[in-house]
Amino acid sequence: AQVVESGGGLVQPGGSLRLSCIGSGFTFGRFTISWYRQAPGKERELVASVDSAGRRTNGADSLKDRFTISRDDAKRTVHLQMNSLQPEDTAVYYCNARWSQYGYDYWGQGTQVTVSS
């Protein structure tokens, strides 16, 4: 079982990126899928989550108006649409798939997002 992120890169301030997370080897639709990020010297923080019923949870208030999470279970994919990116959004973004009831917890390798002019 694994999740694989893609879509990171270098973007100018004010720009947008869409990250993708594709899962394989597990019952994707039963899992809560989350995006986390970790900037240099900082702890990993929750960006957004979407559970198996499609309910969304956002991390910091500063993100909820700019970042949107969505899932497509048929494609086993979760997207993170990021708009109005700022230098402080620079981080490695990680996808996590979790089914807490059974102790399943999968992390991807991360994708680098750099916001710089």
N, C-alpha and C positions, 0 to 999 in steps of 0.2 A: 504494500500500500504506500502511496506517495502523493504529494501535491507538488506542483511545479509552477513557479511564478514566471511571468514574462511581462514586458512592456516598460520596464524602467529605462532611464536614460538621462540625458542632459537637456534641460529646458530653461528658457529665460523666465525671469520673474513675470508673473501675470499669465503665464502659459498654462497649458493643460496636458495631462497624460492619462491614459487609461491602462491600468494594470489588470492582468488576467491571472487566474489561478485555476489550473486544471487538475482534477483529482482522478486517481485510478487505483484499482485494487481494493476498493471498499464501497459500501452502499452509500454513495454520495448524498442522496436525498435525505438520509437520516441524520446527517451531521450538521452541526453549527459550524459555519465557515467564517473565519475572522481574518482581518488584516491587522497586523501590528507593525510598528516601525521602531527602529533604534538608530539614533544619531550618535556620532562619536562622543564618548564620554558620558552618555546618558543611558538611563534604563530603558528597556523595551516598554513601549506603551501601546495600548489598544487604540486603533484608528476607527474601526467599525466592525460590526458582526451582523450576520443574518442567520437566523435559525432555520430549522427544517420546515417551519410553517411560514417562512418568509418575513418574520418579524425582525425589524432592524434595531440595532443598538449602536449608538455613536459613542466615540471616545470623548475627547476634550470638546468643550463647547466651541472652541475656535475652529474646529474641523467640520462640524455638522452642516454648515451652510456652504461648504466648498467641496466636500467629499461625499460621494454617493456610492453605496454598495448595492449590488444586484446579483441575483443568481439565476442560472439557467440549468436546472437539473438534467434536462434532456441532453445537454452538452457537457454536463459535469463540470461546469465552469462558474466561477464567481468573478465579477469585475469590480474594480474600484475606479470610479471616475473622479479625477482630481482636477479641480479648476482653480484659477487664481492662485497658482502656486507661488510660494515665497521662499526665500533662502532658508528660512527656519524649517521648511518641510524637507530639506535635504536629510536623507537617512537611507538605511537599508530597510526595505519593506518586505515583510514576511507573511506568508499565508499559513493559516492554521486550520486544521479540520479536527473537530472534537465531538465525541459522543460520550459525555461524562458518565452516563448511566453504566456504561460498560468499560470505562477506562481507556477508550481509544483516543489517541492524541497524536496527530501527525503534523510535522512542521516541514516547510519547504526550505530551500537553501537561501532564499532571499533575492531580491532584485534591487539594484542601486538606483536611487532617484537623486539627481543633483540639480538644484535650482540655482543658477548663476548667470550673470550677464557676461 
